[in-house]
Amino acid sequence: MEVENTHNRGGGLIFPPAELERIGAAAREREVASYPDGARLFNAAVARGDDVAALAAPAPFDLVAISLSKGLGAPAGSVLAGRASDVEKLVRYRRMLGGAMRQAAFSRPLASYLEQNIERLVEDHANARVIAETLAQSP
């Protein structure tokens, strides 16, 4: 089971932590693995004023994937976190399907750059609101 947080097609909907707990519990009851698609997880955390770890907590989910290029400014890349055995399996399947990043070392220096961009998400959200309000007034 996958939850997109923030939900792009839901207009940027941010799931409240209680709802994420409910979804995770339903998945566990049915013995279904679950994860939040964290492409914009940092956006959700900044908008709510929450810690990103709280929104991706292992209690409701088995895995979490975070995109480094959506909102954070990296040219490519993502991070997958979860139990080592699950991550190992997924890396193997990704490679079997042709997905692997070669020469990934060039992206290591981006870590400090990305940390600065997390702080700037507040500014991005304010700019997006101005654009949305301006467009809403346009015929």
The first five atom37 places (N, CA, C, CB, O) and aatype in JSON, in Angstrom:
{
  "aatype": [12, 6, 19, 6, 2, 16, 8, 2, 1, 7, 7, 7, 10, 9, 13, 14, 14, 0, 6, 10, 6, 1, 9, 7, 0, 0, 0, 1, 6, 1, 6, 19, 0, 15, 18, 14, 3, 7, 0, 1, 10, 13, 2, 0, 0, 19, 0, 1, 7, 3, 3, 19, 0, 0, 10, 0, 0, 14, 0, 14, 13, 3, 10, 19, 0, 9, 15, 10, 15, 11, 7, 10, 7, 0, 14, 0, 7, 15, 19, 10, 0, 7, 1, 0, 15, 3, 19, 6, 11, 10, 19, 1, 18, 1, 1, 12, 10, 7, 7, 0, 12, 1, 5, 0, 0, 13, 15, 1, 14, 10, 0, 15, 18, 10, 6, 5, 2, 9, 6, 1, 10, 19, 6, 3, 8, 0, 2, 0, 1, 19, 9, 0, 6, 16, 10, 0, 5, 15, 14],
  "atom_mask": [
    [1, 1, 1, 1, 1],
    [1, 1, 1, 1, 1],
    [1, 1, 1, 1, 1],
    [1, 1, 1, 1, 1],
    [1, 1, 1, 1, 1],
    [1, 1, 1, 1, 1],
    [1, 1, 1, 1, 1],
    [1, 1, 1, 1, 1],
    [1, 1, 1, 1, 1],
    [1, 1, 1, 0, 1],
    [1, 1, 1, 0, 1],
    [1, 1, 1, 0, 1],
    [1, 1, 1, 1, 1],
    [1, 1, 1, 1, 1],
    [1, 1, 1, 1, 1],
    [1, 1, 1, 1, 1],
    [1, 1, 1, 1, 1],
    [1, 1, 1, 1, 1],
    [1, 1, 1, 1, 1],
    [1, 1, 1, 1, 1],
    [1, 1, 1, 1, 1],
    [1, 1, 1, 1, 1],
    [1, 1, 1, 1, 1],
    [1, 1, 1, 0, 1],
    [1, 1, 1, 1, 1],
    [1, 1, 1, 1, 1],
    [1, 1, 1, 1, 1],
    [1, 1, 1, 1, 1],
    [1, 1, 1, 1, 1],
    [1, 1, 1, 1, 1],
    [1, 1, 1, 1, 1],
    [1, 1, 1, 1, 1],
    [1, 1, 1, 1, 1],
    [1, 1, 1, 1, 1],
    [1, 1, 1, 1, 1],
    [1, 1, 1, 1, 1],
    [1, 1, 1, 1, 1],
    [1, 1, 1, 0, 1],
    [1, 1, 1, 1, 1],
    [1, 1, 1, 1, 1],
    [1, 1, 1, 1, 1],
    [1, 1, 1, 1, 1],
    [1, 1, 1, 1, 1],
    [1, 1, 1, 1, 1],
    [1, 1, 1, 1, 1],
    [1, 1, 1, 1, 1],
    [1, 1, 1, 1, 1],
    [1, 1, 1, 1, 1],
    [1, 1, 1, 0, 1],
    [1, 1, 1, 1, 1],
    [1, 1, 1, 1, 1],
    [1, 1, 1, 1, 1],
    [1, 1, 1, 1, 1],
    [1, 1, 1, 1, 1],
    [1, 1, 1, 1, 1],
    [1, 1, 1, 1, 1],
    [1, 1, 1, 1, 1],
    [1, 1, 1, 1, 1],
    [1, 1, 1, 1, 1],
    [1, 1, 1, 1, 1],
    [1, 1, 1, 1, 1],
    [1, 1, 1, 1, 1],
    [1, 1, 1, 1, 1],
    [1, 1, 1, 1, 1],
    [1, 1, 1, 1, 1],
    [1, 1, 1, 1, 1],
    [1, 1, 1, 1, 1],
    [1, 1, 1, 1, 1],
    [1, 1, 1, 1, 1],
    [1, 1, 1, 1, 1],
    [1, 1, 1, 0, 1],
    [1, 1, 1, 1, 1],
    [1, 1, 1, 0, 1],
    [1, 1, 1, 1, 1],
    [1, 1, 1, 1, 1],
    [1, 1, 1, 1, 1],
    [1, 1, 1, 0, 1],
    [1, 1, 1, 1, 1],
    [1, 1, 1, 1, 1],
    [1, 1, 1, 1, 1],
    [1, 1, 1, 1, 1],
    [1, 1, 1, 0, 1],
    [1, 1, 1, 1, 1],
    [1, 1, 1, 1, 1],
    [1, 1, 1, 1, 1],
    [1, 1, 1, 1, 1],
    [1, 1, 1, 1, 1],
    [1, 1, 1, 1, 1],
    [1, 1, 1, 1, 1],
    [1, 1, 1, 1, 1],
    [1, 1, 1, 1, 1],
    [1, 1, 1, 1, 1],
    [1, 1, 1, 1, 1],
    [1, 1, 1, 1, 1],
    [1, 1, 1, 1, 1],
    [1, 1, 1, 1, 1],
    [1, 1, 1, 1, 1],
    [1, 1, 1, 0, 1],
    [1, 1, 1, 0, 1],
    [1, 1, 1, 1, 1],
    [1, 1, 1, 1, 1],
    [1, 1, 1, 1, 1],
    [1, 1, 1, 1, 1],
    [1, 1, 1, 1, 1],
    [1, 1, 1, 1, 1],
    [1, 1, 1, 1, 1],
    [1, 1, 1, 1, 1],
    [1, 1, 1, 1, 1],
    [1, 1, 1, 1, 1],
    [1, 1, 1, 1, 1],
    [1, 1, 1, 1, 1],
    [1, 1, 1, 1, 1],
    [1, 1, 1, 1, 1],
    [1, 1, 1, 1, 1],
    [1, 1, 1, 1, 1],
    [1, 1, 1, 1, 1],
    [1, 1, 1, 1, 1],
    [1, 1, 1, 1, 1],
    [1, 1, 1, 1, 1],
    [1, 1, 1, 1, 1],
    [1, 1, 1, 1, 1],
    [1, 1, 1, 1, 1],
    [1, 1, 1, 1, 1],
    [1, 1, 1, 1, 1],
    [1, 1, 1, 1, 1],
    [1, 1, 1, 1, 1],
    [1, 1, 1, 1, 1],
    [1, 1, 1, 1, 1],
    [1, 1, 1, 1, 1],
    [1, 1, 1, 1, 1],
    [1, 1, 1, 1, 1],
    [1, 1, 1, 1, 1],
    [1, 1, 1, 1, 1],
    [1, 1, 1, 1, 1],
    [1, 1, 1, 1, 1],
    [1, 1, 1, 1, 1],
    [1, 1, 1, 1, 1],
    [1, 1, 1, 1, 1],
    [1, 1, 1, 1, 1]
  ],
  "atom_positions": [
    [[0.86, -1.16, 0.0], [0.0, 0.0, 0.0], [0.91, 1.23, 0.0], [-0.98, -0.01, 1.22], [1.89, 1.28, 0.74]],
    [[0.57, 2.19, -0.82], [1.39, 3.38, -0.97], [0.55, 4.62, -0.68], [2.0, 3.46, -2.38], [-0.6, 4.71, -1.09]],
    [[1.14, 5.56, 0.02], [0.5, 6.83, 0.31], [1.41, 7.94, -0.22], [0.21, 7.0, 1.85], [2.59, 7.98, 0.12]],
    [[0.87, 8.82, -1.03], [1.65, 9.94, -1.54], [1.43, 11.13, -0.61], [1.25, 10.3, -3.01], [0.3, 11.59, -0.44]],
    [[2.5, 11.62, -0.02], [2.4, 12.7, 0.96], [3.49, 13.73, 0.67], [2.52, 12.15, 2.41], [4.64, 13.48, 1.04]],
    [[3.21, 14.82, 0.06], [1.92, 15.42, -0.23], [1.33, 14.77, -1.47], [2.06, 16.94, -0.42], [2.04, 14.23, -2.32]],
    [[0.0, 14.83, -1.56], [-0.69, 14.2, -2.68], [-0.83, 15.21, -3.8], [-2.08, 13.67, -2.25], [-1.62, 16.15, -3.72]],
    [[-0.04, 15.0, -4.84], [0.04, 15.94, -5.94], [-1.32, 16.17, -6.61], [1.04, 15.45, -6.97], [-1.73, 17.31, -6.8]],
    [[-2.01, 15.1, -6.95], [-3.31, 15.25, -7.63], [-4.43, 15.63, -6.68], [-3.67, 13.96, -8.33], [-5.55, 15.91, -7.1]],
    [[-4.12, 15.64, -5.41], [-5.09, 16.1, -4.41], [-4.86, 17.56, -4.06], [0.0, 0.0, 0.0], [-5.3, 18.02, -3.01]],
    [[-4.16, 18.28, -4.94], [-3.92, 19.7, -4.7], [-2.9, 19.97, -3.61], [0.0, 0.0, 0.0], [-2.93, 21.03, -2.98]],
    [[-2.01, 19.03, -3.39], [-1.0, 19.22, -2.35], [-1.48, 18.78, -0.98], [0.0, 0.0, 0.0], [-0.92, 19.2, 0.03]],
    [[-2.52, 17.95, -0.94], [-3.06, 17.45, 0.32], [-1.96, 16.83, 1.17], [-4.18, 16.41, 0.05], [-1.13, 16.06, 0.67]],
    [[-1.96, 17.17, 2.44], [-1.01, 16.59, 3.4], [-1.81, 15.72, 4.36], [-0.21, 17.71, 4.16], [-2.72, 16.2, 5.03]],
    [[-1.47, 14.45, 4.41], [-2.16, 13.54, 5.32], [-1.76, 13.84, 6.76], [-1.85, 12.07, 4.96], [-0.57, 13.94, 7.05]],
    [[-2.72, 13.98, 7.65], [-2.4, 14.17, 9.07], [-1.77, 12.88, 9.62], [-3.68, 14.56, 9.88], [-2.11, 11.79, 9.16]],
    [[-0.87, 12.98, 10.61], [-0.24, 11.79, 11.17], [-1.24, 10.73, 11.64], [0.63, 12.19, 12.33], [-0.98, 9.53, 11.48]],
    [[-2.37, 11.14, 12.21], [-3.36, 10.16, 12.67], [-3.92, 9.34, 11.51], [-4.52, 10.88, 13.4], [-4.16, 8.15, 11.64]],
    [[-4.11, 9.99, 10.36], [-4.61, 9.29, 9.18], [-3.56, 8.32, 8.65], [-5.02, 10.29, 8.08], [-3.89, 7.22, 8.21]],
    [[-2.29, 8.73, 8.7], [-1.22, 7.84, 8.27], [-1.15, 6.62, 9.17], [0.13, 8.58, 8.27], [-0.92, 5.5, 8.7]],
    [[-1.35, 6.82, 10.48], [-1.38, 5.7, 11.42], [-2.52, 4.74, 11.08], [-1.53, 6.21, 12.88], [-2.35, 3.52, 11.1]],
    [[-3.7, 5.3, 10.76], [-4.86, 4.48, 10.42], [-4.59, 3.66, 9.15], [-6.11, 5.36, 10.23], [-4.93, 2.48, 9.09]],
    [[-3.99, 4.29, 8.15], [-3.69, 3.6, 6.89], [-2.67, 2.5, 7.14], [-3.17, 4.6, 5.83], [-2.82, 1.38, 6.63]],
    [[-1.62, 2.81, 7.91], [-0.6, 1.81, 8.24], [-1.18, 0.64, 9.01], [0.0, 0.0, 0.0], [-0.81, -0.51, 8.76]],
    [[-2.07, 0.91, 9.95], [-2.71, -0.16, 10.73], [-3.56, -1.05, 9.83], [-3.56, 0.44, 11.86], [-3.57, -2.27, 9.99]],
    [[-4.29, -0.45, 8.89], [-5.11, -1.24, 7.97], [-4.23, -2.14, 7.11], [-5.96, -0.31, 7.06], [-4.6, -3.29, 6.84]],
    [[-3.09, -1.64, 6.69], [-2.16, -2.45, 5.89], [-1.63, -3.61, 6.72], [-0.99, -1.59, 5.36], [-1.58, -4.75, 6.24]],
    [[-1.22, -3.33, 7.96], [-0.69, -4.4, 8.82], [-1.74, -5.46, 9.1], [-0.18, -3.82, 10.15], [-1.43, -6.65, 9.09]],
    [[-2.99, -5.05, 9.34], [-4.08, -6.0, 9.57], [-4.23, -6.98, 8.41], [-5.4, -5.27, 9.79], [-4.56, -8.15, 8.6]],
    [[-3.98, -6.49, 7.21], [-4.13, -7.3, 5.99], [-2.8, -7.91, 5.53], [-4.72, -6.45, 4.88], [-2.72, -8.52, 4.46]],
    [[-1.75, -7.72, 6.37], [-0.41, -8.24, 6.06], [0.09, -7.74, 4.71], [-0.42, -9.77, 6.08], [0.67, -8.5, 3.93]],
    [[-0.13, -6.45, 4.46], [0.31, -5.79, 3.23], [1.4, -4.8, 3.6], [-0.89, -5.09, 2.49], [1.24, -4.02, 4.54]],
    [[2.48, -4.81, 2.87], [3.55, -3.83, 3.1], [3.04, -2.44, 2.74], [4.82, -4.19, 2.28], [2.18, -2.29, 1.87]],
    [[3.58, -1.43, 3.39], [3.15, -0.06, 3.11], [4.34, 0.88, 3.14], [2.08, 0.39, 4.12], [5.34, 0.65, 3.83]],
    [[4.2, 1.95, 2.37], [5.24, 2.98, 2.4], [4.67, 4.3, 1.93], [6.45, 2.58, 1.54], [3.76, 4.33, 1.1]],
    [[5.2, 5.4, 2.48], [4.81, 6.7, 1.94], [5.73, 7.06, 0.79], [4.84, 7.79, 3.05], [6.95, 7.0, 0.92]],
    [[5.15, 7.44, -0.33], [5.94, 7.96, -1.43], [6.34, 9.36, -0.99], [5.14, 7.96, -2.82], [5.53, 10.29, -1.03]],
    [[7.57, 9.51, -0.59], [8.02, 10.76, -0.02], [8.63, 11.71, -1.04], [0.0, 0.0, 0.0], [9.54, 12.47, -0.7]],
    [[8.14, 11.67, -2.28], [8.68, 12.59, -3.29], [8.65, 14.02, -2.78], [7.89, 12.48, -4.61], [9.56, 14.8, -3.05]],
    [[7.62, 14.35, -2.05], [7.48, 15.7, -1.51], [7.3, 15.67, 0.0], [6.29, 16.43, -2.17], [6.62, 16.52, 0.58]],
    [[7.91, 14.68, 0.63], [7.77, 14.51, 2.07], [8.32, 15.71, 2.84], [8.46, 13.24, 2.52], [7.76, 16.11, 3.86]],
    [[9.44, 16.28, 2.36], [9.99, 17.45, 3.03], [9.04, 18.64, 2.9], [11.37, 17.81, 2.44], [8.93, 19.44, 3.83]],
    [[8.35, 18.76, 1.76], [7.36, 19.82, 1.6], [6.25, 19.64, 2.64], [6.77, 19.82, 0.16], [5.82, 20.62, 3.26]],
    [[5.78, 18.42, 2.83], [4.72, 18.16, 3.8], [5.17, 18.51, 5.21], [4.28, 16.69, 3.74], [4.43, 19.13, 5.97]],
    [[6.39, 18.13, 5.55], [6.9, 18.41, 6.9], [7.02, 19.91, 7.14], [8.27, 17.72, 7.11], [6.64, 20.41, 8.2]],
    [[7.56, 20.64, 6.15], [7.72, 22.08, 6.3], [6.36, 22.77, 6.4], [8.53, 22.66, 5.11], [6.17, 23.65, 7.24]],
    [[5.42, 22.37, 5.55], [4.1, 22.99, 5.56], [3.37, 22.76, 6.87], [3.26, 22.46, 4.41], [2.66, 23.65, 7.35]],
    [[3.54, 21.58, 7.46], [2.87, 21.26, 8.73], [3.66, 21.72, 9.95], [2.61, 19.77, 8.83], [3.12, 21.8, 11.05]],
    [[4.95, 22.03, 9.74], [5.79, 22.35, 10.89], [6.18, 21.1, 11.65], [0.0, 0.0, 0.0], [6.49, 21.17, 12.84]],
    [[6.15, 19.95, 10.98], [6.49, 18.67, 11.6], [7.91, 18.26, 11.26], [5.51, 17.58, 11.16], [8.52, 18.77, 10.33]],
    [[8.41, 17.34, 12.03], [9.69, 16.71, 11.74], [9.45, 15.69, 10.63], [10.3, 16.04, 13.02], [8.51, 14.9, 10.7]],
    [[10.31, 15.69, 9.62], [10.13, 14.77, 8.5], [10.15, 13.31, 8.98], [11.22, 14.99, 7.43], [9.45, 12.47, 8.42]],
    [[10.94, 13.01, 10.0], [11.01, 11.64, 10.52], [9.66, 11.21, 11.1], [12.1, 11.53, 11.6], [9.31, 10.03, 11.03]],
    [[8.91, 12.14, 11.68], [7.6, 11.79, 12.24], [6.62, 11.39, 11.15], [7.04, 12.97, 13.04], [5.8, 10.49, 11.35]],
    [[6.7, 12.05, 9.98], [5.79, 11.72, 8.88], [6.18, 10.42, 8.18], [5.76, 12.85, 7.87], [5.35, 9.82, 7.49]],
    [[7.42, 9.99, 8.34], [7.89, 8.76, 7.69], [8.23, 7.7, 8.73], [9.11, 9.05, 6.81], [8.98, 6.77, 8.45]],
    [[7.67, 7.84, 9.9], [8.02, 6.95, 11.01], [7.82, 5.48, 10.64], [7.19, 7.29, 12.25], [6.89, 5.14, 9.91]],
    [[8.69, 4.63, 11.15], [8.55, 3.22, 10.84], [7.32, 2.57, 11.46], [9.77, 2.48, 11.3], [6.93, 1.48, 11.04]],
    [[6.69, 3.21, 12.45], [5.51, 2.61, 13.05], [4.41, 2.36, 12.03], [4.99, 3.49, 14.17], [3.9, 1.24, 11.95]],
    [[4.02, 3.38, 11.24], [2.95, 3.06, 10.3], [3.44, 2.44, 9.0], [2.18, 4.29, 9.99], [2.64, 1.85, 8.27]],
    [[4.73, 2.54, 8.67], [5.2, 2.12, 7.35], [6.38, 1.17, 7.42], [5.58, 3.32, 6.53], [7.13, 1.14, 8.39]],
    [[6.52, 0.38, 6.36], [7.64, -0.55, 6.25], [8.85, 0.11, 5.6], [7.22, -1.78, 5.45], [9.99, -0.18, 5.98]],
    [[8.62, 0.98, 4.64], [9.67, 1.65, 3.88], [9.27, 3.1, 3.64], [9.93, 0.93, 2.53], [8.1, 3.45, 3.77]],
    [[10.23, 3.92, 3.3], [9.94, 5.27, 2.84], [10.93, 5.6, 1.73], [10.03, 6.31, 4.01], [12.12, 5.29, 1.83]],
    [[10.44, 6.24, 0.68], [11.27, 6.69, -0.42], [11.2, 8.21, -0.45], [10.82, 6.07, -1.79], [10.13, 8.79, -0.33]],
    [[12.35, 8.85, -0.61], [12.41, 10.31, -0.66], [13.14, 10.71, -1.93], [13.12, 10.89, 0.6], [14.25, 10.25, -2.19]],
    [[12.5, 11.56, -2.71], [13.13, 12.08, -3.93], [14.0, 13.28, -3.57], [12.05, 12.47, -5.0], [13.58, 14.16, -2.81]],
    [[15.19, 13.3, -4.12], [16.09, 14.43, -3.88], [15.95, 15.51, -4.94], [17.53, 13.95, -3.83], [16.46, 16.62, -4.77]],
    [[15.25, 15.2, -6.02], [15.13, 16.17, -7.11], [13.84, 16.97, -7.05], [15.22, 15.48, -8.43], [13.79, 18.07, -7.58]],
    [[12.81, 16.46, -6.43], [11.52, 17.17, -6.38], [11.51, 18.11, -5.19], [10.34, 16.16, -6.3], [11.33, 17.69, -4.04]],
    [[11.69, 19.37, -5.46], [11.64, 20.38, -4.41], [12.97, 20.65, -3.75], [0.0, 0.0, 0.0], [13.17, 21.74, -3.2]],
    [[13.9, 19.71, -3.77], [15.17, 19.91, -3.08], [16.29, 20.34, -4.01], [15.56, 18.65, -2.37], [17.35, 20.75, -3.54]],
    [[16.08, 20.24, -5.31], [17.03, 20.8, -6.25], [18.15, 19.9, -6.72], [0.0, 0.0, 0.0], [19.0, 20.35, -7.48]],
    [[18.18, 18.65, -6.31], [19.23, 17.75, -6.82], [18.92, 17.41, -8.27], [19.32, 16.45, -5.95], [17.75, 17.37, -8.67]],
    [[19.95, 17.17, -9.07], [19.69, 16.82, -10.47], [19.06, 15.44, -10.63], [20.98, 16.89, -11.26], [18.4, 15.17, -11.63]],
    [[19.26, 14.58, -9.66], [18.72, 13.22, -9.73], [18.89, 12.59, -8.36], [19.42, 12.36, -10.84], [19.59, 13.12, -7.5]],
    [[18.25, 11.46, -8.17], [18.49, 10.68, -6.98], [17.31, 10.57, -6.05], [0.0, 0.0, 0.0], [16.4, 11.4, -6.05]],
    [[17.36, 9.52, -5.24], [16.36, 9.3, -4.22], [16.99, 8.47, -3.11], [15.1, 8.61, -4.8], [18.07, 7.9, -3.27]],
    [[16.3, 8.41, -1.99], [16.76, 7.66, -0.84], [15.64, 6.71, -0.44], [17.16, 8.6, 0.35], [14.47, 7.1, -0.4]],
    [[16.0, 5.47, -0.16], [15.04, 4.48, 0.31], [15.48, 4.04, 1.69], [14.93, 3.26, -0.67], [16.63, 3.64, 1.88]],
    [[14.58, 4.1, 2.65], [14.91, 3.71, 4.02], [13.91, 2.68, 4.51], [14.93, 4.94, 4.96], [12.72, 2.75, 4.2]],
    [[14.4, 1.74, 5.28], [13.57, 0.7, 5.84], [14.45, -0.4, 6.41], [0.0, 0.0, 0.0], [15.65, -0.21, 6.59]],
    [[13.85, -1.56, 6.68], [14.63, -2.7, 7.15], [15.65, -3.09, 6.1], [13.72, -3.9, 7.5], [15.34, -3.1, 4.91]],
    [[16.85, -3.41, 6.51], [17.94, -3.75, 5.59], [17.53, -4.87, 4.64], [19.2, -4.16, 6.36], [17.85, -4.82, 3.45]],
    [[16.83, -5.88, 5.13], [16.44, -7.0, 4.26], [15.48, -6.55, 3.16], [15.78, -8.12, 5.1], [15.58, -7.02, 2.03]],
    [[14.57, -5.64, 3.47], [13.64, -5.13, 2.46], [14.37, -4.27, 1.43], [12.52, -4.3, 3.12], [14.14, -4.4, 0.22]],
    [[15.26, -3.41, 1.91], [16.01, -2.54, 1.0], [16.89, -3.37, 0.07], [16.88, -1.53, 1.8], [16.95, -3.09, -1.13]],
    [[17.56, -4.39, 0.6], [18.4, -5.27, -0.23], [17.58, -5.92, -1.34], [19.06, -6.36, 0.63], [18.03, -5.98, -2.49]],
    [[16.4, -6.4, -1.02], [15.53, -7.03, -2.03], [15.14, -6.02, -3.11], [14.25, -7.62, -1.37], [15.19, -6.32, -4.3]],
    [[14.77, -4.83, -2.68], [14.33, -3.82, -3.64], [15.47, -3.36, -4.53], [13.73, -2.64, -2.91], [15.25, -3.11, -5.72]],
    [[16.66, -3.23, -3.99], [17.82, -2.84, -4.81], [18.07, -3.93, -5.86], [19.09, -2.62, -3.93], [18.36, -3.63, -7.02]],
    [[17.96, -5.18, -5.45], [18.16, -6.29, -6.39], [17.12, -6.23, -7.51], [18.08, -7.64, -5.66], [17.47, -6.36, -8.68]],
    [[15.85, -6.04, -7.16], [14.8, -5.96, -8.19], [15.01, -4.76, -9.11], [13.42, -5.87, -7.52], [14.8, -4.85, -10.32]],
    [[15.42, -3.64, -8.53], [15.68, -2.45, -9.34], [16.76, -2.75, -10.38], [16.09, -1.26, -8.45], [16.64, -2.39, -11.55]],
    [[17.81, -3.4, -9.93], [18.9, -3.73, -10.87], [18.45, -4.72, -11.92], [20.11, -4.29, -10.11], [18.85, -4.62, -13.08]],
    [[17.62, -5.69, -11.53], [17.12, -6.67, -12.5], [16.28, -6.0, -13.57], [16.3, -7.77, -11.78], [16.22, -6.47, -14.71]],
    [[15.62, -4.9, -13.22], [14.77, -4.18, -14.16], [15.52, -3.07, -14.89], [13.58, -3.6, -13.44], [14.92, -2.28, -15.63]],
    [[16.82, -3.0, -14.68], [17.64, -2.04, -15.42], [17.86, -0.71, -14.74], [0.0, 0.0, 0.0], [18.46, 0.18, -15.34]],
    [[17.42, -0.56, -13.52], [17.58, 0.71, -12.84], [18.78, 0.72, -11.93], [0.0, 0.0, 0.0], [18.82, -0.02, -10.94]],
    [[19.74, 1.53, -12.23], [20.9, 1.72, -11.37], [21.54, 3.04, -11.76], [21.93, 0.53, -11.49], [21.47, 3.45, -12.92]],
    [[22.13, 3.7, -10.81], [22.78, 4.97, -11.11], [24.28, 4.76, -11.13], [22.39, 6.06, -10.07], [24.88, 4.39, -10.12]],
    [[24.86, 4.99, -12.25], [26.29, 4.86, -12.38], [26.96, 6.18, -12.02], [26.67, 4.43, -13.8], [26.37, 7.26, -12.16]],
    [[28.17, 6.09, -11.57], [28.95, 7.27, -11.18], [28.16, 8.16, -10.21], [29.36, 8.08, -12.42], [28.07, 9.38, -10.39]],
    [[27.6, 7.53, -9.2], [26.78, 8.27, -8.24], [27.61, 9.17, -7.32], [25.98, 7.31, -7.4], [27.06, 10.03, -6.63]],
    [[28.92, 8.99, -7.31], [29.76, 9.78, -6.4], [29.64, 11.28, -6.63], [31.2, 9.36, -6.55], [29.84, 12.06, -5.71]],
    [[29.31, 11.69, -7.86], [29.19, 13.13, -8.12], [28.09, 13.76, -7.29], [28.93, 13.38, -9.6], [28.13, 14.97, -7.06]],
    [[27.13, 13.0, -6.83], [26.02, 13.57, -6.09], [26.28, 13.67, -4.59], [24.79, 12.76, -6.33], [25.49, 14.29, -3.88]],
    [[27.35, 13.08, -4.09], [27.63, 13.16, -2.65], [27.8, 14.59, -2.14], [28.88, 12.36, -2.34], [27.28, 14.91, -1.07]],
    [[28.51, 15.47, -2.86], [28.66, 16.85, -2.35], [27.34, 17.61, -2.26], [29.61, 17.62, -3.23], [27.29, 18.69, -1.68]],
    [[26.29, 17.06, -2.83], [25.0, 17.76, -2.81], [24.35, 17.76, -1.43], [24.07, 17.15, -3.8], [23.4, 18.51, -1.21]],
    [[24.82, 16.93, -0.51], [24.15, 16.8, 0.78], [23.99, 18.13, 1.49], [24.92, 15.84, 1.67], [22.89, 18.45, 1.95]],
    [[25.04, 18.92, 1.6], [24.92, 20.2, 2.31], [24.03, 21.16, 1.52], [26.31, 20.83, 2.55], [23.29, 21.94, 2.11]],
    [[24.12, 21.11, 0.19], [23.26, 21.94, -0.65], [21.79, 21.6, -0.41], [23.62, 21.76, -2.13], [20.96, 22.49, -0.3]],
    [[21.48, 20.31, -0.33], [20.1, 19.88, -0.12], [19.59, 20.3, 1.25], [19.97, 18.37, -0.29], [18.43, 20.69, 1.39]],
    [[20.44, 20.22, 2.26], [20.03, 20.65, 3.59], [19.6, 22.12, 3.58], [21.17, 20.44, 4.6], [18.63, 22.49, 4.23]],
    [[20.33, 22.94, 2.84], [19.96, 24.36, 2.73], [18.63, 24.51, 2.01], [21.07, 25.15, 1.99], [17.83, 25.38, 2.35]],
    [[18.37, 23.66, 1.03], [17.12, 23.77, 0.28], [15.92, 23.34, 1.1], [17.2, 22.94, -0.98], [14.82, 23.82, 0.86]],
    [[16.1, 22.45, 2.05], [14.99, 22.07, 2.94], [14.51, 23.3, 3.69], [15.42, 20.94, 3.94], [13.31, 23.53, 3.82]],
    [[15.46, 24.1, 4.18], [15.1, 25.31, 4.9], [14.39, 26.32, 3.99], [16.34, 25.96, 5.52], [13.56, 27.1, 4.46]],
    [[14.71, 26.3, 2.71], [14.13, 27.26, 1.77], [12.75, 26.83, 1.27], [15.05, 27.45, 0.58], [12.11, 27.58, 0.54]],
    [[12.28, 25.65, 1.65], [10.95, 25.22, 1.21], [9.86, 26.16, 1.71], [10.67, 23.81, 1.71], [8.84, 26.33, 1.03]],
    [[10.06, 26.77, 2.85], [9.07, 27.75, 3.36], [8.92, 28.87, 2.34], [9.5, 28.32, 4.75], [7.8, 29.29, 2.04]],
    [[10.05, 29.36, 1.82], [10.02, 30.41, 0.8], [9.33, 29.91, -0.47], [11.45, 30.9, 0.49], [8.55, 30.64, -1.08]],
    [[9.63, 28.68, -0.88], [8.97, 28.1, -2.06], [7.46, 28.04, -1.87], [9.52, 26.69, -2.35], [6.71, 28.35, -2.79]],
    [[7.02, 27.64, -0.68], [5.58, 27.54, -0.41], [4.93, 28.93, -0.49], [5.34, 26.9, 0.98], [3.83, 29.06, -1.03]],
    [[5.59, 29.93, 0.05], [5.04, 31.29, 0.0], [4.94, 31.78, -1.44], [5.91, 32.26, 0.83], [3.94, 32.38, -1.83]],
    [[5.97, 31.52, -2.24], [5.94, 31.91, -3.66], [4.82, 31.17, -4.4], [7.3, 31.62, -4.33], [4.13, 31.76, -5.22]],
    [[4.66, 29.9, -4.12], [3.61, 29.11, -4.77], [2.22, 29.66, -4.41], [3.71, 27.63, -4.38], [1.33, 29.69, -5.26]],
    [[2.05, 30.09, -3.16], [0.76, 30.64, -2.74], [0.47, 31.94, -3.49], [0.75, 30.89, -1.22], [-0.67, 32.16, -3.91]],
    [[1.47, 32.8, -3.66], [1.28, 34.05, -4.4], [0.88, 33.74, -5.83], [2.58, 34.9, -4.37], [-0.04, 34.37, -6.37]],
    [[1.55, 32.8, -6.46], [1.21, 32.42, -7.83], [-0.22, 31.87, -7.89], [2.21, 31.37, -8.37], [-0.99, 32.24, -8.77]],
    [[-0.58, 30.98, -6.95], [-1.92, 30.4, -6.95], [-2.99, 31.46, -6.76], [-2.03, 29.35, -5.86], [-4.01, 31.44, -7.45]],
    [[-2.76, 32.38, -5.84], [-3.76, 33.44, -5.59], [-3.9, 34.36, -6.8], [-3.38, 34.25, -4.36], [-5.0, 34.81, -7.12]],
    [[-2.78, 34.65, -7.46], [-2.82, 35.5, -8.65], [-3.59, 34.79, -9.77], [-1.38, 35.85, -9.12], [-4.43, 35.39, -10.43]],
    [[-3.29, 33.51, -9.97], [-3.99, 32.75, -11.02], [-5.47, 32.6, -10.71], [-3.36, 31.38, -11.18], [-6.3, 32.61, -11.62]],
    [[-5.82, 32.45, -9.43], [-7.22, 32.31, -9.05], [-8.04, 33.55, -9.4], [-7.32, 32.03, -7.56], [-9.24, 33.46, -9.63]],
    [[-7.39, 34.71, -9.43], [-8.08, 35.95, -9.77], [-8.15, 36.21, -11.26], [-7.4, 37.11, -9.1], [-8.86, 37.11, -11.71]],
    [[-7.42, 35.42, -12.03], [-7.38, 35.63, -13.49], [-8.56, 34.94, -14.17], [-6.04, 35.1, -14.08], [-8.88, 33.8, -13.84]],
    [[-9.21, 35.63, -15.09], [-10.33, 35.0, -15.78], [-9.84, 33.88, -16.69], [-11.11, 36.03, -16.6], [-10.64, 33.23, -17.36]]
  ]
}
